[in-house]
């Protein structure tokens, strides 16, 4: 709960629903083998969260988006090392356009 400028109590009911998928579900959506996703993770293209005692891989919407980019590059004949370079450059370019932190 937070107070509005008029000092009346307001309840913030913002709910966030996050898509969580398993490796099998992601592989099915992308039409790739589960081992392909494991190879992408092993080569450093993906950093996947894990849960539970058996360390189950869980994927969210941003992971799915990244997997789609990787698959697209791969289908164009770009090897994993090249894909990694492209994704790193994309991240660097995105950071160039972020506003500088304020010095308050």
SEZA-394633 format. One record per residue (C-alpha): residue in one letter; x, y, z. Coordinates in steps of 0.2 Angstrom, whole numbers, padded with zeros to 4 digits, always signed. Example, Ala and Ser with C-alpha at 12.3 -4.5 7.8 and 13.67 -1.06 7.14 Angstrom:
<lumpas>
A+0062-0022+0039/S+0068-0005+0036/
</lumpas>
This chain:
<lumpas>
X+0000+0000+0000/X+0006+0018-0004/X+0000+0035-0001/X-0006+0046-0015/X-0002+0065-0015/X-0020+0068-0008/X-0015+0057+0007/X-0029+0045+0004/X-0023+0026+0006/X-0023+0018-0011/X-0020-0001-0014/X-0009-0005-0028/X-0016-0021-0036/X-0003-0023-0050/X-0001-0041-0054/X+0013-0048-0064/X+0011-0065-0073/X+0027-0072-0080/X+0028-0086-0093/X+0038-0100-0087/X+0042-0115-0099/X+0052-0131-0098/X+0066-0136-0110/X+0053-0148-0118/X+0041-0134-0121/X+0053-0122-0128/X+0061-0135-0139/X+0043-0139-0145/X+0039-0121-0149/X+0055-0119-0159/X+0054-0136-0167/X+0072-0140-0161/X+0079-0154-0151/X+0081-0152-0132/X+0100-0155-0135/X+0101-0140-0146/X+0096-0129-0132/X+0108-0137-0120/X+0122-0134-0133/X+0117-0116-0134/X+0118-0115-0115/X+0135-0124-0115/X+0142-0112-0128/X+0137-0097-0118/X+0123-0091-0129/X+0110-0094-0115/X+0110-0091-0097/X+0095-0101-0090/X+0088-0101-0073/X+0086-0117-0064/X+0075-0123-0050/X+0072-0137-0038/X+0083-0151-0032/X+0086-0158-0049/X+0090-0141-0056/X+0077-0141-0069/X+0079-0127-0083/X+0066-0114-0084/X+0063-0102-0098/X+0054-0086-0098/X+0048-0074-0112/X+0065-0066-0114/X+0073-0083-0115/X+0061-0088-0129/X+0064-0072-0138/X+0083-0074-0137/X+0081-0093-0143/X+0071-0087-0158/X+0086-0075-0162/X+0099-0088-0160/X+0088-0100-0171/X+0086-0087-0185/X+0105-0084-0186/X+0108-0103-0186/X+0096-0105-0200/X+0106-0092-0210/X+0121-0103-0208/X+0130-0093-0194/X+0140-0104-0182/X+0138-0103-0163/X+0154-0092-0161/X+0147-0080-0174/X+0130-0079-0166/X+0138-0075-0149/X+0148-0061-0157/X+0132-0054-0165/X+0122-0055-0149/X+0136-0046-0139/X+0136-0032-0152/X+0117-0031-0151/X+0119-0029-0132/X+0133-0016-0134/X+0123-0006-0146/X+0107-0006-0135/X+0117+0000-0120/X+0124+0015-0131/X+0107+0022-0132/X+0102+0020-0114/X+0101+0036-0104/X+0116+0040-0093/X+0113+0038-0075/X+0108+0054-0066/X+0120+0062-0054/X+0109+0067-0040/
</lumpas>
